[in-house]
Amino acid sequence: MTKPLPNTAYAVLGFLTSREPMSGYEVRKSAENLHYFYWSPAQSQIYSELRRLAAHGYVTSELVRQDGKPDKRLYQITEAGTTAFRVWLNETPAEPTMMKHAMLLRLFFGQSAEPARLGVLLEQFISDGEEALAQIAIVREYAELDPDARWQGIVAAWSEAHFTTEIAFARELLRRLADGEL
């Protein structure tokens, strides 16, 4: 049995299952909506995953010549890639969620921080969270218009609940900090 691929590779396969052949750039643009809840890949990471998938026989590619622009390579999922993606999606357990949360890391060491600095960090966290909610709302609105995107709508709703809860807790910490309770 081959070693399982990282989730990022399966995410790339997932994008390739839903469309005609895509360039690495098009995969990267499609992946932008994932950064609120899973991954924000660099373009180089997309190409690295595409090479890995090609080595496994999960994607094929074709060089397309373009006039007046650089040539581009289009990738398409293979039958083996579709099978691997479906096995991952339908049979492989999801790993436990591991938080990699920069704000929580700072708060963990809060006893060594200046209270005013923690306040600034919390305010920025709230602002960033509100911006994320605005972007997630766009994904949710799109999903409501497209019957094939109902699962993206569910993920958007879950993400909204997550960010709403985090923002509320950060506001409470900010209040307690301002009141000298922390």
N, C-alpha and C positions, 0 to 999 in steps of 0.2 A: 504494500500500500504506500502511495506517495505521501509525503509530508503535507499536511493541510497548508493552504495558502493563508496569508494574513487577510483580515477583514477588508483591508483597503483594496486588495486584488478582487475580492468578490464584489465590492461596491462598483469597481470599474466594469466588471462583467455585467452587473445589474444595469448599468447605463447602456451597455451595448445590446442588451436584450430588448430594449424598448424602441429602438430606432433603426433606421438604415445605417450603413457604415458611417463611422464618425472619426474625425481627426482627434489627435490627442488634445488639441485646443478645445474642441467641442466637448470632449469628456470633461475637461477642467471646468468649462463654463457650466456644464450641467451639475457638477459637484459643488458649485458655490452654495447651493441651498443646504448642503449637508453640514456646513460649518457651525450651525447653531446647536446641533445635537450630536455630531460625531467627529467630523474630520474636515480640515481645510487644507487640501493637498497643494503642494507646490507643483508647478508645471513639470519640473524634473521628476517628481514622484509619480505623476501620471505616466510619463514615458517609461520610467523604470518598471512600473506595474505592467504596462502594455508589453514590454520586452519579456518579462517573466511569464505572462500569460501566453505569449507566442511560443516561448520555449516549451511550455506544457502542451501546446497544441490547442489551446482554448480560444485563440483568436488568430485570424489571418490578417494580412495587410496588403495593400496595393498602393504603389506610388502613383500619384496623380500629378501630371504636368500641368502647370498653370502659366498662362501668358501674363507677363508683367508682374507676377508675384512669385514668391518662392514655391517650389513644388511642395505638395503635402502628401502625407501618408494617411490613408483611410483604413480603419480597423473594423473588422466584423467578427462577431462571436461565431464559433464553430458549434457543431452538434455536441462535441465533447465539452466545450465550454458551457453550453446551455445545461448539459447534464450535471457538470460540476457545480454550477451556480444553483441549480434546483436541489441537489443533494445538500449543499451548504445551507440553503434556505429552509428546506423541509426536514432534514434529518440531523443536522449538527446542532448540539445545544449552544445557546448563546453564552458567552463567557460572562462571569460576574462583572458588573460595572465597577471600574476603577476610576476614582475621581482624581483628576489632575487639574486642580482648581487654584489658580494663582492667588485669589483673594483669601481663600481658606488657609493657604500656606502663610500668608502675611499675618492673618489673625492668630494663627497657631503660636506665633512668636510675638504677639501683641504686647506682652509685658515689657518688651524691650523697645517698643516704638513710642514715638511722641503721639499723644492723643490727637493733636491737630492733624498729624499726617494720616492717622487711621481714618479720621473724618473725611479728609480729601479722597482717600482711596475708596471709602464707602460711597461717597457722592459720585465718583467716577464709575464705580460698579453699577450703581443705580441707573445712571445715564446710559451706560453701555447696554444694560439689560432692557431699558425702555426702547432703545434703538433696535435691539434684537427682536423685541415684541412687534415692532412696526414692520420689520422685514418678514417675520413669521406670518403676520396677518396677511401679507401679500401672497405667500405660498398657500395659506388656507383659503383665501378668496379664489385663487386659481383652481384649487382642488374642488371647491364647491361648484365650479362651472364645468368641470370635466369629469364625467362619470368614471373614467378609467383611472382617475387620480384619487380615489377615495382613501387609499392607504396613506398617500402623502398628506391628505387632510387630517387623518388620525394622528400622524406623526407631528404635524403642525399643532394640533390641539394639545397633545402631550407636552410639546415644547413650550407652548404658551402657559400651561399649568406650572411647569418647572420654573420658568423665568418669573412668573407672577409671584410664586412662593418665595423665590430667592430675593426678589426686589422687596417684598413685604418684610422679610426677615432683616435685610440690610437696613431698611428704613427704621425698624425697631432698634437695631444696634446703634444706628446714628443718633436716634433720640436718646437712648441710654447713655451714650458717650457724651452728648451735649449736656445732659442732666447730671453728669458726674457719677453715674452709677457704675461705670466700668473703669 
